[in-house]
């Protein structure tokens, strides 16, 4: 009895609700990045047929789409469920112990960008030798913007590990 009531409620005024949903205003797409916006504008102006093709409605395809009706029942047998469970193998990730950032080893880095290893290297160099590794020199060496390097040096620092001896015990001096 409960299923019949649920079905009746679900199917009540279905066509009207579907028509309202179809006629409702669709959300606008997210704003494009300025560089791609200019490229798209150039392409649309040089090829106006693309714009017409995008805006055109194909009546034949639309009528075929209206005729489509899908009624699917896919019972999962116990044999298929066991096959799926045996086919899935756990993924194993091997991390090389001698290379900390081997998984992030990138070959092609465009100008104006740096890898994690390079970022840590330049931060460490600036920390150890601030007179020689100035923001200007880092910007020239890694082909970065001066403002970006200044922000990088201001807001990012490498960790410094300090070990404090417990109270009451003397520290062992390292050689």
C-alpha positions, -999 to +999 in steps of 0.1 A: +000+000+000+028+024+009+044+020-026+012+028-043+008+060-023+045+070-029+041+063-067+009+084-068+026+113-050+057+110-073+037+110-105+012+137-094+012+166-119+044+153-135+039+168-169+033+203-154+063+201-132+085+189-160+073+218-182+081+243-155+116+228-150+123+230-188+110+266-191+130+278-160+160+300-167+192+281-169+222+293-148+247+314-167+282+299-173+311+308-152+331+339-163+360+331-186+396+341-180+405+373-198+432+356-219+407+329-232+380+355-236+401+374-261+410+342-280+373+331-282+363+365-294+389+364-322+379+329-333+342+338-333+349+369-354+371+351-379+347+321-382+311+334-379+297+300-392+307+284-359+285+308-339+256+300-363+262+263-359+262+265-321+230+285-320+211+264-346+185+238-335+185+206-356+148+197-358+155+161-370+178+154-340+153+170-317+124+148-329+146+117-326+155+128-291+118+131-282+112+096-294+138+081-271+124+061-242+147+042-219+133+015-195+162-002-178+162-030-153+196-043-144+195-070-118+229-079-105+234-116-100+255-129-073+280-143-099+285-108-114+290-093-080+317-118-071+335-112-105+336-074-099+350-079-064+378-102-076+388-079-105+395-049-083+430-049-071+443-026-044+466+001-058+501+001-045+522+033-044+559+030-042+578+060-029+615+062-035+632+069-002+662+086-016+641+110-037+617+130-016+599+147-045+603+120-071+565+117-076+563+154-085+593+153-109+582+175-137+602+177-169+587+207-187+581+238-166+571+269-185+588+302-179+572+321-150+565+289-131+586+268-107+585+233-094+582+225-057+619+215-056+629+248-071+607+267-047+622+250-017+657+255-032+653+292-037+637+297-003+665+279+014+691+298-006+675+331+004+674+320+040+710+310+041+725+337+019+701+367+018+728+391+005+735+371-026+701+356-032+680+387-033+645+389-047+658+405-078+684+378-085+658+351-078+634+367-102+661+368-129+674+333-123+640+316-123+622+339-149+596+351-123+579+384-117+595+406-091+562+411-072+556+373-071+591+367-057+586+393-030+553+377-020+569+343-021+598+354+002+574+372+025+547+346+030+565+313+025+593+300+047+610+266+050+607+248+083+635+250+108+637+221+132+648+229+167+652+203+194+649+215+230+663+194+258+639+184+287+640+207+317+666+198+342+689+180+317+718+195+299+718+197+262+743+175+243+763+197+220+767+184+184+801+184+168 
